[in-house]
Amino acid sequence: MPVTPALEADVLRRQDPDVADILSGELARQSTSLQLIAAENFTSPAVLAALGHPLANKYAEGYPGARYHGGCEYADAAERLAVERARSLFGAEHANVQPHSGSAAVLAAYAALLRPGDTVLALGLPYGGHLTHGSPANFSGRWFDFVGYGVDAETGLIDHDQVRTLARVHRPKAIVCGSIAYPRHLDYAFFRSVADDVGAYLIADAAHPIGLVAGKAAPSPVPYADVVCATTHKVLRGPRGGMILCGAELAGRVDRAVFPFTQGGAQMHTIAAKAVAFAEAATPAFAAYARQVVANARVLAAQLAVEGLRVTTGGTDTHLITADPAPLGVDGRAARARLAAAGIVLDCCALPHTRARGLRLGTAAVTTQGMTQEEMQWIAVLLGKLLRGDLDPARARTEVRELVAAFPPYAR
Ligand SMILES: *Cc1c(COP(=O)(O)O)cnc(C)c1O
């Protein structure tokens, strides 16, 4: 199947070889190296086809049936279908599929529920909070008064006692649960009880696990949170973008917070691509995929521990693993560079209660490629050899190239 109609027809190459070279270089990079970035995935050719469609030309400010522009009959149909599919996939009363990104979804959630200066309780950034959870470099840290909870120094698990105590002391207007690096399921019922205890809204930022939720491989925040923010491009495997789910009583506030408060015209081609991804995520094949993502992550985490890395919380419930490579004699940054030289692409991350950087990796992309437990084992062993300095990165690069050649993300 062609990756995109435009590339296949080679119109881009004939008109603009510079850009065409860059794009084919990127496709080659994605298909010849190992994608272990926890937030990335390979969208289907159908999702890419929607993204490359002239629907991208359409201006459609507003919502279906209430647009500021003419000619919106197909834009309306695309958005209604995406909303319907999201509601049914997640069992939510209301869905807004317009946020341009996960961060835009969080901004809109805050705009719907908070006023500048309000107190918000969220996982602190050193423990895996996202930029939008109170970073001083982000609007959230400037416009709201964030209080951070953390994880236990021994277990790496969220410190529930601290969450409850901080909530009682600071009486936040909202509590945020969700993380860029926490590998375990969140106890949404617990966060709901704390929010009820202090009269706070509960915002679940499920950007990472929402794809596992869709595949029923992780608990859903929808029954517990007032507002659920998510991305559509991580484990969910859709186009780059955001989404908000909420109950009927907050629907109007959430919609107005997205448009016109924080965004203008929505990207209608992306919304069509979101609809395609939601339909894919509703299939038994996607549920099997989600279970395999977790099974793969469990094996990868276990073997990384055997190789001597210190795996945070001792394992994972999800697609995501964080680990400290220090016992092998390298810090996170040096480890990432050495692995990159071998064609293994992953991130560094903060490690709770240390100043050291760790490694963050995930199995969403490699599982889409069809890799299973056997390949995870192989990858962890290779990683161990590289980090211990027992294997030359150039040799490893050849081995990685051979492995991924057997699992092409896109057929040519
Ligand atoms: C990825 C992520 C986001 C932001 O998504 P973008 O699309 O990059 O803006 C927000 N919150 C959490 C917890 C995330 O993991």
The ligand as an SDF file (V2000), in Angstrom:
LIG
                    3D

 15 15  0  0  0  0  0  0  0  0999 V2000
    2.1580   14.0890   25.2500 C   0  0  0  0  0  0  0  0  0  0  0  0
    1.5160   14.7280   26.4380 C   0  0  0  0  0  0  0  0  0  0  0  0
    0.9230   15.9970   26.3680 C   0  0  0  0  0  0  0  0  0  0  0  0
    1.0730   16.9380   25.1850 C   0  0  0  0  0  0  0  0  0  0  0  0
    0.8130   16.5130   23.9390 O   0  0  0  0  0  0  0  0  0  0  0  0
    1.3070   17.4190   22.6970 P   0  0  0  0  0  0  0  0  0  0  0  0
    0.4660   16.9000   21.5830 O   0  0  0  0  0  0  0  0  0  0  0  0
    2.7670   17.1910   22.5420 O   0  0  0  0  0  0  0  0  0  0  0  0
    0.9970   18.8400   23.0260 O   0  0  0  0  0  0  0  0  0  0  0  0
    0.2680   16.4800   27.4790 C   0  0  0  0  0  0  0  0  0  0  0  0
    0.2090   15.7800   28.6150 N   0  0  0  0  0  0  0  0  0  0  0  0
    0.7650   14.5680   28.7370 C   0  0  0  0  0  0  0  0  0  0  0  0
    0.6450   13.8310   30.0230 C   0  0  0  0  0  0  0  0  0  0  0  0
    1.4480   13.9980   27.6580 C   0  0  0  0  0  0  0  0  0  0  0  0
    2.0240   12.8050   27.7930 O   0  0  0  0  0  0  0  0  0  0  0  0
  1  2  1  0
  2  3  1  0
  2 14  2  0
  3  4  1  0
  3 10  2  0
  4  5  1  0
  5  6  1  0
  6  7  2  0
  6  8  1  0
  6  9  1  0
 10 11  1  0
 11 12  2  0
 12 13  1  0
 12 14  1  0
 14 15  1  0
M  END
$$$$
